[in-house]
Amino acid sequence: MIVVMKPGASKECIQHVIDLVRDYGLKEHPIYGTDRTVIACIGDKRAVDKGAIENAPMVEKVMPILAPYKMASLEVKKDVSQICIGPSQFPIGGEKIGIIAGPCAVESRDQILSVAETLQHAGCIGLRGGAYKPRTSPYSFQGLGLEGLEILAEAREQTGLAVVTEVIGVEQVESVAEYSDVLQIGARNMQHYPLLEAVGKTNKPVLLKRGMSATLDEFLLAAEYIISAGNPNVILCERGIRTHESYVRNTLPLAIIPALRERTHLPIVIDPSHGTGHAYMVPSMCLGAIAAGADGLIIECHPDPEHAASDGAQSITPKVLSELMVKLKRVAEAVDRQL
């Protein structure tokens, strides 16, 4: 259930309700809005005296949460959450659209520093790059590990870009959180529940990618794992799903953007690189995603895609990215957003 406080409720009144909620054995998740505070209550509600909570000072009403995903639901928070990332604290989910780009994998220091400088000049707000790479084949490039994290951190120091990198195991969460600004959960790990709970115990924003065959509800329930563990800063990322089509690596369903808007307050980022698998498709899907209401994009960009250690076929060049940014700004303005 959720406890909706009246506008202007004091900290003391809010704390009183939190204490009352705890007395009933429930776990509280206060959400502080610009106008009012909502306290989501998770746990067994059969023994709760709803009337007692409603009679507490400055409580407006007590309502049940009907969605299976409690904290991620629009029932808890009506406005899109803004999740600030990186040194600039760029708000993903706000009026401005954030563009994150970079190579699939960190291959060398020169590669990352060169790409990062290009991204900064192009107007991107984040640098993506995998230090640890979960690969289908055990013989494929698995990433540089800790060395890759150190390179990404150096690039952030030089450019101010937010570092977005994947964590693939519970044992890596602490070290990846130390070097990065956003912890990415890849499609293969969307239902790795111990990992979701582990990143939920950090204070770093989490970019959660949809699983290859996951339904929308399963996607949001995965986000719920992270939020219920204590971390409300979850960014949803659509990266395409597996279908019968062979002309794309994955099918990128942009219809998920308005569908998610009807169900959740979490911001939405689109990955057109994995969602198509072909570099020539990426610009069109970027434009379509912004027009459909995405809060950001995460794009694979490599200075030499033909020699990339991984995913070269879906990586655009820095030149293409710079040209694309000009078009994205025009589309953003057409839908009353900014880039």
Summary of the structure (lengths in Angstrom):
residues: 339
radius of gyration: 20.7
end to end distance: 37.1
largest distance: 66.4
contacts: 1209
relative contact order: 0.13
helix: 36%
strand: 21%
